[in-house]
């Protein structure tokens, strides 16, 4: 492993994702898992449902 890669790994360990980044990752995870099972699922559908859930909070 190169020194540059080691530095990047160490930096990643202490990185604090923003709430927006976590939400993007959550939606990406949902899309990936649901689209895998049902190809009719789109990113737009995931975003729409996520927005509905956010409004309910």
C-alpha positions in Angstrom: 0.0 0.0 0.0 1.4 3.4 -1.0 1.8 6.2 1.5 -0.7 8.3 -0.4 -3.3 5.6 -0.1 -2.6 5.2 3.6 -3.1 8.9 4.1 -6.4 8.8 2.2 -7.6 5.8 4.3 -6.8 7.6 7.5 -8.5 10.8 6.4 -11.6 8.8 5.5 -11.8 7.3 9.0 -12.2 10.7 10.5 -14.5 12.3 7.8 -17.9 13.4 9.0 -20.5 13.3 6.3 -23.1 16.0 6.2 -26.8 15.3 6.6 -27.3 16.0 2.9 -24.6 13.5 2.0 -26.1 10.8 4.3 -29.5 11.4 2.7 -28.0 11.0 -0.8 -26.3 7.8 0.3 -29.5 6.5 1.8 -31.5 7.1 -1.4 -28.7 5.6 -3.5 -28.8 2.5 -1.3 -32.6 2.3 -1.5 -32.6 2.7 -5.3 -29.9 0.1 -5.8 -31.6 -2.5 -3.7 -35.1 -1.9 -5.0 -34.1 -1.5 -8.7 -32.2 -4.8 -8.4 -35.4 -6.6 -7.5 -37.8 -4.5 -9.7 -36.4 -2.8 -12.8 -39.5 -0.5 -12.9 -38.2 1.4 -9.9 -36.6 4.7 -10.8 -34.5 7.2 -8.9 -37.3 9.7 -9.4 -39.7 7.3 -7.6 -37.2 6.9 -4.7 -36.8 10.7 -4.5 -40.5 11.3 -4.6 -41.2 8.8 -1.8 -38.3 10.2 0.3 -39.7 13.7 0.0 -43.1 12.4 1.1 -41.6 10.8 4.2 -39.6 13.9 5.0 -42.8 16.0 5.0 -44.5 13.6 7.3 -41.9 14.1 10.0 
